Amino acid sequence: MLNYKTKVMLIDQTLTNTSFNKDKSTEKPLRSVAKAISWRIVGTTDTIFISWLLTGEIKTAIAIGSVEVISKMLLYFGHERIWNKITLGKEKS
């Protein structure tokens, strides 16, 4: 009998016409960069908004957001690439 996770994976593969092995090996660095940029847009907007609420100063909030956008994008990219090498939770091919 198949467990829930396996059933969901099989349904997803059927609907998307991909295989798990192909999917896990197609994560290219460019994709990590795109994900980092899109996430930083969301994260930085949130940081600026919270900073503005706490300080009441939009200039200060934008300054905080400007610094964190670069540092967090670099940290995210590195984190993503490291996790791409970790085999935890990946099926062996």
Contacts in CASP RR format, 6 or more apart in sequence:
PFRMAT RR
TARGET T0000
AUTHOR 0000-0000-0000
METHOD contacts of the structure
MODEL  1
MLNYKTKVMLIDQTLTNTSFNKDKSTEKPLRSVAKAISWRIVGTTDTIFI
SWLLTGEIKTAIAIGSVEVISKMLLYFGHERIWNKITLGKEKS
2 10 0 8 1.000
9 20 0 8 1.000
13 19 0 8 1.000
13 20 0 8 1.000
20 91 0 8 1.000
21 91 0 8 1.000
21 93 0 8 1.000
24 90 0 8 1.000
24 91 0 8 1.000
25 93 0 8 1.000
27 84 0 8 1.000
29 81 0 8 1.000
32 77 0 8 1.000
32 78 0 8 1.000
32 80 0 8 1.000
32 81 0 8 1.000
32 84 0 8 1.000
33 77 0 8 1.000
35 76 0 8 1.000
35 80 0 8 1.000
36 73 0 8 1.000
36 76 0 8 1.000
36 77 0 8 1.000
36 80 0 8 1.000
37 73 0 8 1.000
39 76 0 8 1.000
40 69 0 8 1.000
40 72 0 8 1.000
40 73 0 8 1.000
40 76 0 8 1.000
43 72 0 8 1.000
44 65 0 8 1.000
44 68 0 8 1.000
44 69 0 8 1.000
44 72 0 8 1.000
47 61 0 8 1.000
47 64 0 8 1.000
47 65 0 8 1.000
47 68 0 8 1.000
48 61 0 8 1.000
48 62 0 8 1.000
48 64 0 8 1.000
48 65 0 8 1.000
49 61 0 8 1.000
51 60 0 8 1.000
51 61 0 8 1.000
51 64 0 8 1.000
51 65 0 8 1.000
52 58 0 8 1.000
52 60 0 8 1.000
52 61 0 8 1.000
55 61 0 8 1.000
END
